[in-house]
């Protein structure tokens, strides 16, 4: 009697891996796993991401240089920052893959930033920066602030990039 084989392992989130000669393009994404056969990958792709895209002119320019030299493959874009508008235009013109770099603590620097957004972000920053454990301890009194600040940044990303982000992370790891 033949023992039933264990199910094949699934690729790790965010990884692109080769799935063998029978695959159509040699690479499979976790979003479209093709035929993951459990064998060791024959080739892979390392994704190098640059944070703070759009934070200010200098940061955007340094990240762009890295992208143009092939040392960076994607960026995490900040919204409501000094260089957000220009950075979004450049990313679209050059085909730069941008996700949202969610900002819960660094003051927004774009002129005309909505006052309500600034106030809610300041509430979050006071809590999150109070002590090192604050970012891992849920504070139910701040849920509406988190919802508003995150939703507003998602909407601004959509306005700038004409699409919602495929991924997001947190500025200074505050998404944790």
Secondary structure as the mmCIF struct_conf table of DSSP 4:
data_model
#
loop_
_struct_conf.conf_type_id
_struct_conf.id
_struct_conf.beg_label_comp_id
_struct_conf.beg_label_asym_id
_struct_conf.beg_label_seq_id
_struct_conf.end_label_comp_id
_struct_conf.end_label_asym_id
_struct_conf.end_label_seq_id
HELX_LH_PP_P HELX_LH_PP_P1 UNK A 2 UNK A 12
TURN_TY1_P TURN_TY1_P1 UNK A 13 UNK A 14
STRN STRN1 UNK A 16 UNK A 17
TURN_TY1_P TURN_TY1_P2 UNK A 21 UNK A 22
BEND BEND1 UNK A 23 UNK A 26
STRN STRN2 UNK A 28 UNK A 29
TURN_TY1_P TURN_TY1_P3 UNK A 30 UNK A 31
STRN STRN3 UNK A 32 UNK A 32
BEND BEND2 UNK A 38 UNK A 39
HELX_LH_PP_P HELX_LH_PP_P2 UNK A 40 UNK A 41
BEND BEND3 UNK A 42 UNK A 42
STRN STRN4 UNK A 44 UNK A 45
STRN STRN5 UNK A 49 UNK A 53
TURN_TY1_P TURN_TY1_P4 UNK A 54 UNK A 54
BEND BEND4 UNK A 55 UNK A 56
HELX_RH_AL_P HELX_RH_AL_P1 UNK A 57 UNK A 68
TURN_TY1_P TURN_TY1_P5 UNK A 69 UNK A 70
BEND BEND5 UNK A 71 UNK A 71
STRN STRN6 UNK A 74 UNK A 77
BEND BEND6 UNK A 79 UNK A 81
TURN_TY1_P TURN_TY1_P6 UNK A 82 UNK A 83
HELX_RH_AL_P HELX_RH_AL_P2 UNK A 84 UNK A 94
TURN_TY1_P TURN_TY1_P7 UNK A 95 UNK A 95
STRN STRN7 UNK A 98 UNK A 102
BEND BEND7 UNK A 104 UNK A 106
HELX_LH_PP_P HELX_LH_PP_P3 UNK A 107 UNK A 108
BEND BEND8 UNK A 110 UNK A 110
TURN_TY1_P TURN_TY1_P8 UNK A 111 UNK A 112
HELX_RH_AL_P HELX_RH_AL_P3 UNK A 115 UNK A 128
TURN_TY1_P TURN_TY1_P9 UNK A 129 UNK A 130
BEND BEND9 UNK A 131 UNK A 131
TURN_TY1_P TURN_TY1_P10 UNK A 132 UNK A 133
HELX_RH_3T_P HELX_RH_3T_P1 UNK A 134 UNK A 136
BEND BEND10 UNK A 137 UNK A 137
HELX_RH_3T_P HELX_RH_3T_P2 UNK A 140 UNK A 142
HELX_RH_AL_P HELX_RH_AL_P4 UNK A 143 UNK A 161
BEND BEND11 UNK A 162 UNK A 163
BEND BEND12 UNK A 166 UNK A 166
STRN STRN8 UNK A 168 UNK A 170
HELX_RH_3T_P HELX_RH_3T_P3 UNK A 171 UNK A 173
TURN_TY1_P TURN_TY1_P11 UNK A 174 UNK A 175
#
